[in-house]
Amino acid sequence: MPFDALTRTSLLREYATDYVNLAIRNIEREYPNNAWMIVEAPGPLPSHRDLHPAFFGSFDWHSRIEMFWVAVRLLRHFPDDVPQATARASISALLKPAHMATEIAFFEEPRHRTFERPYGWGWLFTLQAEMDDWDDPDGQVWAAALRPLSDTIARNMVAWLPLLTYPQRVGMHANTAFGLLRSLTHAEHRAGQGQTELLDAISNAGMRFFANDTSYPAHYEPSGADFLSAALSEAELMSRLLPSDAFPKWLYGFLPGLVEGDPSQLFTPAIVSDESDGQIAHLAGLNLSRAASVLAIANALDASDPRVLALLNTAEVHANASLGAVSGGDYMLEHWLAAYATLLLSD
């Protein structure tokens, strides 16, 4: 079977040292940064590091979270293949309770309530879930340090989702389905501990927005700065929310031509013409996120389903198009793309 789990795991093991080193360089690199704040009066502005003492590196806030996740996931799954001491020291120096208190204060400001919503929120929950699942002394210390911020963001998401009248079906950070998808595992963990509010909010919103979608116009994808497929992000989310026996039928209605490779736009990797252009560079992420999504969708179908082979084949084609761009290129790719490579290659 093409691009199977064993092949992907072998590739990730091969890349693990490079990805962890890249992640640590990024989370420690303060400049350049894309600072975000609401300024209400003239006067001196705080530095980005003042506002985000834990998550100041890697150009923008969500990319820092992504790169923390890369480091933690690979430390956890490939302990004998990565620079353990260096990575652990760096993460421990940043994920301190005092630093996290400042991060929490930023998000508790009412004027900052939309910051990183929902994309950065979802990746924060992904990081929290990774740490919570890791039976490791450092990992548990980091998980405990991060949890108050995750709790703050969880409250914000629970309050926000019922107010969201319409989902955002776009290929960038505001994509609703992807934000919910990245939040789902942490929400399930919380529900297992009796805290069901986040999972209920995500499930209710996902079903309200997407359960009745049919004949999605995926032939309009991609837009010029996409790093997500709106169609595939939604389908992957629904593979998690719907009962296993209901998802295949829903998928037929949503993307009815998959078995024939239609629409062709979903099966054709995006062209990245300029890696130094931060918007065009997004398209490398689109190739990897598409590959990850179609693998997840294929895994939710029975192996005999006629759509599976087409999905697996296009995952391999998309992966080959952009895995080589993760490191050794422009910073506009290096500060984030390893997260999507790790997501794709993880079993």
Phi and psi in degrees as a GROMACS rama.xvg file:
@    title "Ramachandran Plot"
@    xaxis  label "Phi"
@    yaxis  label "Psi"
@TYPE xy
-67.9099  142.326  PRO-2
51.6801  49.1614  PHE-3
-78.6605  177.178  ASP-4
-61.65  -38.4753  ALA-5
-63.599  -42.594  LEU-6
-62.8632  -43.9319  THR-7
-65.5579  -42.5386  ARG-8
-62.8106  -40.2481  THR-9
-63.0407  -41.377  SER-10
-63.4966  -43.9033  LEU-11
-65.0214  -39.2897  LEU-12
-61.1267  -41.479  ARG-13
-62.2658  -37.7866  GLU-14
-89.9519  -7.85771  TYR-15
-57.5655  -46.8755  ALA-16
-61.0691  -45.4811  THR-17
-61.1961  -43.4324  ASP-18
-67.7315  -40.3321  TYR-19
-66.6178  -44.4936  VAL-20
-59.6291  -41.7812  ASN-21
-63.6219  -43.3378  LEU-22
-62.0942  -44.5507  ALA-23
-67.3074  -41.0384  ILE-24
-58.3911  -39.1277  ARG-25
-71.2773  -44.896  ASN-26
-70.8434  -17.7615  ILE-27
-94.1587  -9.30786  GLU-28
-91.0618  112.136  ARG-29
-80.0258  -32.7918  GLU-30
-126.944  148.167  TYR-31
-71.2675  154.2  PRO-32
-136.138  153.403  ASN-33
-105.403  84.653  ASN-34
-72.1389  144.745  ALA-35
-134.567  126.731  TRP-36
-162.192  157.829  MET-37
-94.4806  122.237  ILE-38
-104.109  120.508  VAL-39
-106.754  -8.32573  GLU-40
-160.675  157.496  ALA-41
-67.2687  155.105  PRO-42
141.385  178.258  GLY-43
-65.9678  143.727  PRO-44
-101.808  142.814  LEU-45
-67.8643  152.451  PRO-46
-73.5175  161.758  SER-47
-61.9722  -35.7894  HIS-48
-69.4329  -30.9121  ARG-49
-63.3924  -40.2759  ASP-50
-76.7508  -31.3899  LEU-51
-134.957  71.8524  HIS-52
-67.446  -20.853  PRO-53
-89.6834  -38.4898  ALA-54
-122.758  66.2387  PHE-55
-104.039  -15.0028  PHE-56
-90.7437  -173.152  GLY-57
59.2699  37.3896  SER-58
73.6615  -56.2674  PHE-59
-139.669  162.572  ASP-60
-59.3874  -46.1147  TRP-61
-66.5458  -33.4268  HIS-62
-67.6664  -32.3287  SER-63
-62.9347  -44.5123  ARG-64
-62.2817  -43.486  ILE-65
-57.7545  -43.7702  GLU-66
-74.5223  -31.8286  MET-67
-58.8869  -43.904  PHE-68
-62.8579  -42.8928  TRP-69
-54.9057  -49.8991  VAL-70
-61.5587  -47.8327  ALA-71
-65.5221  -44.2678  VAL-72
-62.2584  -42.2244  ARG-73
-76.8461  -32.2869  LEU-74
-59.6731  -39.8874  LEU-75
-71.3004  -44.6224  ARG-76
-94.4025  -19.6653  HIS-77
-131.923  58.2611  PHE-78
-61.4481  -26.8442  PRO-79
-91.9128  0.237403  ASP-80
-118.562  1.21241  ASP-81
-128.619  161.454  VAL-82
-75.5163  83.5816  PRO-83
-58.8481  -53.2802  GLN-84
-62.0612  -46.7256  ALA-85
-62.3858  -46.0511  THR-86
-66.3472  -44.4957  ALA-87
-63.0376  -40.0624  ARG-88
-64.1348  -41.6921  ALA-89
-65.2714  -47.0912  SER-90
-64.8032  -42.0319  ILE-91
-62.5486  -35.4483  SER-92
-68.8941  -24.3633  ALA-93
-98.4369  -38.8126  LEU-94
-88.5752  65.7811  LEU-95
-102.387  148.264  LYS-96
-54.9149  -38.6751  PRO-97
-64.6261  -40.757  ALA-98
-64.3319  -41.6176  HIS-99
-67.2998  -31.4626  MET-100
-62.4177  -37.8004  ALA-101
-68.9148  -40.1449  THR-102
-60.6373  -43.6395  GLU-103
-63.0307  -43.2257  ILE-104
-58.8904  -37.377  ALA-105
-61.8428  -47.8199  PHE-106
-73.8371  -20.9032  PHE-107
-82.1809  -11.2284  GLU-108
-68.345  123.883  GLU-109
-55.5112  -33.3257  PRO-110
-72.434  -12.5928  ARG-111
-103.736  14.8079  HIS-112
-66.9491  -20.5434  ARG-113
-95.7447  -3.00117  THR-114
-61.2002  124.404  PHE-115
62.3958  26.1664  GLU-116
-97.1264  125.545  ARG-117
-100.67  -2.58897  PRO-118
-63.612  -55.4702  TYR-119
-64.0913  -33.688  GLY-120
-60.8553  -46.498  TRP-121
-62.5133  -40.8323  GLY-122
-69.6008  -33.155  TRP-123
-61.6491  -43.9293  LEU-124
-64.6126  -34.3878  PHE-125
-63.0321  -43.2573  THR-126
-63.8077  -43.7217  LEU-127
-61.7622  -44.1415  GLN-128
-62.7111  -39.2968  ALA-129
-61.86  -45.3437  GLU-130
-68.1861  -40.8229  MET-131
-62.8131  -30.2974  ASP-132
-83.5896  -4.17544  ASP-133
-101.698  116.309  TRP-134
-84.5601  79.8687  ASP-135
-146.879  135.617  ASP-136
-56.7545  -49.3207  PRO-137
-63.4154  -44.2692  ASP-138
-57.8027  -38.6938  GLY-139
-71.8249  -34.598  GLN-140
-63.9237  -44.9264  VAL-141
-64.9893  -40.5726  TRP-142
-60.9328  -42.5792  ALA-143
-65.5194  -37.5417  ALA-144
-67.2166  -38.2663  ALA-145
-77.6269  -26.7541  LEU-146
-58.6843  -40.4997  ARG-147
-60.5988  -35.3391  PRO-148
-68.4294  -42.6362  LEU-149
-60.4251  -38.319  SER-150
-64.4753  -40.0798  ASP-151
-62.7212  -46.974  THR-152
-67.2205  -35.0494  ILE-153
-61.1396  -43.7623  ALA-154
-61.6062  -41.2232  ARG-155
-63.0138  -40.8518  ASN-156
-68.5462  -41.3016  MET-157
-61.6347  -37.1318  VAL-158
-73.6014  -32.4289  ALA-159
-81.5496  -43.1569  TRP-160
-59.068  -40.9271  LEU-161
-64.8371  -21.2141  PRO-162
-85.6302  -12.7511  LEU-163
-80.506  103.442  LEU-164
-73.509  -36.3771  THR-165
-130.891  140.46  TYR-166
-77.0982  160.208  PRO-167
-101.862  113.822  GLN-168
-101.043  77.3825  ARG-169
-130.835  171.519  VAL-170
-101.732  17.3499  GLY-171
-129.029  -158.653  MET-172
-59.368  -30.3884  HIS-173
-78.1318  -2.28869  ALA-174
-55.8462  120.734  ASN-175
-69.4656  -45.9398  THR-176
-60.7981  -43.6161  ALA-177
-66.7244  -40.3346  PHE-178
-60.4724  -42.0798  GLY-179
-66.9902  -40.9182  LEU-180
-60.9501  -45.2789  LEU-181
-68.3117  -21.5222  ARG-182
-87.9581  -13.6284  SER-183
-69.2603  -42.3671  LEU-184
-63.6483  -42.7573  THR-185
-63.3324  -39.1155  HIS-186
-62.4693  -38.5258  ALA-187
-66.0155  -38.726  GLU-188
-60.3832  -45.8282  HIS-189
-62.884  -40.3008  ARG-190
-63.3746  -35.5222  ALA-191
-64.5446  -19.2728  GLY-192
-100.266  10.9948  GLN-193
90.4601  2.66992  GLY-194
-102.88  89.229  GLN-195
-93.1038  -5.07215  THR-196
-60.0421  -43.4611  GLU-197
-68.3088  -45.2771  LEU-198
-63.033  -41.1708  LEU-199
-62.1377  -42.8032  ASP-200
-64.3634  -42.4634  ALA-201
-67.0076  -47.8246  ILE-202
-62.8486  -44.237  SER-203
-64.4718  -43.0107  ASN-204
-66.5074  -45.6018  ALA-205
-59.8442  -44.7183  GLY-206
-68.7443  -39.6608  MET-207
-63.2815  -40.691  ARG-208
-79.9914  -37.8236  PHE-209
-121.403  -14.5266  PHE-210
-62.1262  -27.7619  ALA-211
-104.269  11.1122  ASN-212
-70.1898  137.22  ASP-213
-140.015  155.045  THR-214
47.9785  56.8903  SER-215
-65.4121  134.898  TYR-216
-79.3624  60.734  PRO-217
-69.2732  -11.3057  ALA-218
-69.0083  -11.6746  HIS-219
-83.0726  -8.7787  TYR-220
-83.3501  153.679  GLU-221
-92.5202  162.334  PRO-222
-83.9342  168.817  SER-223
-69.861  -13.2357  GLY-224
-126.803  20.2286  ALA-225
-69.4533  140.38  ASP-226
-123.364  2.51788  PHE-227
-131.088  150.426  LEU-228
-94.3602  118.01  SER-229
-60.9147  -38.2106  ALA-230
-65.3305  -50.6139  ALA-231
-72.9446  -32.9361  LEU-232
-61.7724  -42.5845  SER-233
-65.3992  -44.0467  GLU-234
-63.6531  -39.4026  ALA-235
-65.5847  -41.837  GLU-236
-59.255  -45.3541  LEU-237
-68.431  -24.8309  MET-238
-66.113  -21.4556  SER-239
-91.8412  -30.9693  ARG-240
-89.7673  -33.3952  LEU-241
-82.7289  152.658  LEU-242
-58.2788  148.956  PRO-243
-59.2584  -30.1432  SER-244
-83.9459  -10.6963  ASP-245
-97.534  -25.2584  ALA-246
-63.8591  -44.3831  PHE-247
-56.2025  -41.1876  PRO-248
-67.3463  -43.1053  LYS-249
-57.9838  -42.7743  TRP-250
-64.3063  -37.6801  LEU-251
-59.8988  -40.8749  TYR-252
-71.407  -34.2769  GLY-253
-77.9589  -48.511  PHE-254
-129.185  79.2494  LEU-255
-69.1445  -15.9708  PRO-256
-102.276  15.2726  GLY-257
-58.5679  -41.2558  LEU-258
-64.0166  -27.1201  VAL-259
-92.846  5.72205  GLU-260
72.7289  33.5731  GLY-261
-120.137  133.561  ASP-262
-77.6135  145.792  PRO-263
-61.7867  -26.5738  SER-264
-61.5642  -32.0494  GLN-265
-74.446  -18.9809  LEU-266
-103.645  4.88549  PHE-267
-115.942  118.151  THR-268
-58.8605  146.535  PRO-269
-72.8287  149.683  ALA-270
-94.0495  126.424  ILE-271
-103.862  102.561  VAL-272
-86.9262  -19.0687  SER-273
-152.556  100.683  ASP-274
-69.0004  -18.1355  GLU-275
-84.767  -10.8364  SER-276
-90.0681  113.166  ASP-277
-56.914  -31.7025  GLY-278
-78.8318  -47.5297  GLN-279
-62.8873  -36.7652  ILE-280
-60.654  -24.4627  ALA-281
-53.3705  -30.0658  HIS-282
-65.0246  -25.0043  LEU-283
-64.5858  -38.4069  ALA-284
-66.654  -34.6122  GLY-285
-59.1239  -43.3313  LEU-286
-60.1551  -42.6985  ASN-287
-75.1723  -38.5375  LEU-288
-70.1084  -36.0444  SER-289
-59.4215  -46.5085  ARG-290
-59.6902  -43.391  ALA-291
-63.7079  -41.669  ALA-292
-66.3082  -44.7434  SER-293
-67.5611  -31.2367  VAL-294
-64.7952  -43.511  LEU-295
-63.7462  -40.2794  ALA-296
-65.4921  -44.4545  ILE-297
-60.4794  -38.8388  ALA-298
-67.5448  -21.2888  ASN-299
-86.0256  -5.59161  ALA-300
-103.795  157.462  LEU-301
-65.1065  144.653  ASP-302
-58.3024  -25.3424  ALA-303
-84.0273  -5.58349  SER-304
-62.5715  130.558  ASP-305
-64.5651  -14.1598  PRO-306
-82.1579  -17.8617  ARG-307
-62.2083  -47.7253  VAL-308
-62.1652  -42.1159  LEU-309
-62.0119  -39.8406  ALA-310
-66.9848  -44.3218  LEU-311
-64.7847  -39.2063  LEU-312
-63.8504  -43.1991  ASN-313
-72.4367  -27.2055  THR-314
-60.5281  -44.7737  ALA-315
-65.4403  -42.645  GLU-316
-62.1264  -45.329  VAL-317
-66.9106  -39.9378  HIS-318
-61.4567  -46.215  ALA-319
-62.7624  -26.9009  ASN-320
-69.9911  -28.3839  ALA-321
-136.155  -4.00594  SER-322
-60.8314  -33.1248  LEU-323
-70.8219  -9.56044  GLY-324
-92.5418  -1.25225  ALA-325
-63.8292  -42.1302  VAL-326
-135.206  160.15  SER-327
86.0383  5.66739  GLY-328
-119.544  -147.984  GLY-329
-75.563  149.849  ASP-330
-60.0863  -27.2047  TYR-331
-63.2782  -18.8678  MET-332
-102.652  -38.4942  LEU-333
-68.0195  -20.7133  GLU-334
-83.0992  0.0936534  HIS-335
-153.192  -26.1685  TRP-336
-64.8393  -26.3449  LEU-337
-59.7096  -26.4896  ALA-338
-64.7363  -41.4391  ALA-339
-75.5205  -31.1962  TYR-340
-65.6605  -43.3929  ALA-341
-65.8076  -40.663  THR-342
-60.6972  -42.6797  LEU-343
-66.3334  -44.6881  LEU-344
-85.6523  -11.1907  LEU-345
-72.2884  141.98  SER-346
